[in-house]
Amino acid sequence: MKVGFIGLGNVGHKLSGSLLRNGVDLTVYDLNPDLVQAFVEKGAKAGENPAQLMRDCDAVITCLPSPAASDAVMQEMLPEVTTGKIWMEMSTTDEAEAKRLGAMVIERGGAAVDCPVSGGCHRADTGNIAIFAGCDRATFERILPFLTTMGRRILHTGELGSASVLKVLTNYLATVHLVANAEALVTAAAAGMDLNTTYEAIKISSGNSFSHVTESQVILNGSRDISFTMDLVKKDVGLFQEIAERSNVPLEVSPLIVKIFEDGIARYGDRELSPNIIRRLEDATGQSILAPGFPPEMLDDEPEEPGYEVIPQGKELKAAE
């Protein structure tokens, strides 16, 4: 199967790198020609534009920074969508937008999948990241072989759009944990606690989270580099808030998180690294949340393993029938 990949940013270049590393026939496209050239030097083909990728490839993956960018790319690709073509949206986007764009593809005889990833850029780099996939079962089984080259745990979430809902939900939880970790670390420092000991206490306790064992490390190092910025956090939390509002869920924590990041953006800029949300509390208290022995960036030290489908708990018997 020939695969096209559009969007070679922080996550996209890692996901497409896994495809290339595992022998997939890959064509790439990005507005930055230097990013494309780097892949050509590794054996990929350079795409001319989104339309050419859809015309010449069996499946085209988009991994873009905003719903508006995905829409613009889709308008270029759509005339080339024919029966059997597959569009895979790996961007973090709104459920309604995934369904809207996907419907255009399906109307022309193609198949559409929203398949965002979760687990951090460091795991995207090694093929050990998790991937959600929203589509009909037949399409899922067609794409599963190369989903398992990009990720380790692959979850079929249901119909088109369902994966985007779950991706936004998980990003929201990670953001809540990041803000809570910031508050905990600054409070520990203000109370005179050793921050290395504090980190370990949280890690081995009920207070642990994925955010703590990743973002807290780069916070304590001082780099604050998790390859994610405050504007992207605001977008994701905003998407989560929109889902809740459409579903008439009266959230209390989510609006506060939005305000916290709006304040962080006003203070430090929309492209500030997201873990630096802790600076609001550092500035307010005069505390410097740094400790020796932590890495400047997260690296996945687990060996790359073949991916596999995850069967949701309680559905094993149904899947086996």
Buried (B, 14 or more C-beta within 10 A) or exposed (E): EBBBBBBBBBBBBBBBBBBBBBEBBBBBBBEEEEBBBBBEEEEBBEBEEBBBBBBBBBBBBBBBBBBEBBBEBBEBBBEBBEEEBBBBBBBBBBBBBBBBBBEBBBEBEBBBBBBBBBBBBBBBBBBBBBBBBBBBEEBBEBBBEBBBBBBBBBBBBBEBBBBBBBBBBBBBBBBBBBBBBBEBBBBBBEEEEEBEEBBEBBBEEEEBBBBBBBBBBBBBBEBBBBBBBBBBBBBBBBBBBBBBEEEEEEBEEBEEBBEBBBEBBEBBEBEBBBBBBBBBBBEEEEBEBEBEEBEEEBEBEEEBEEBEBBBEEEEEEEEEE
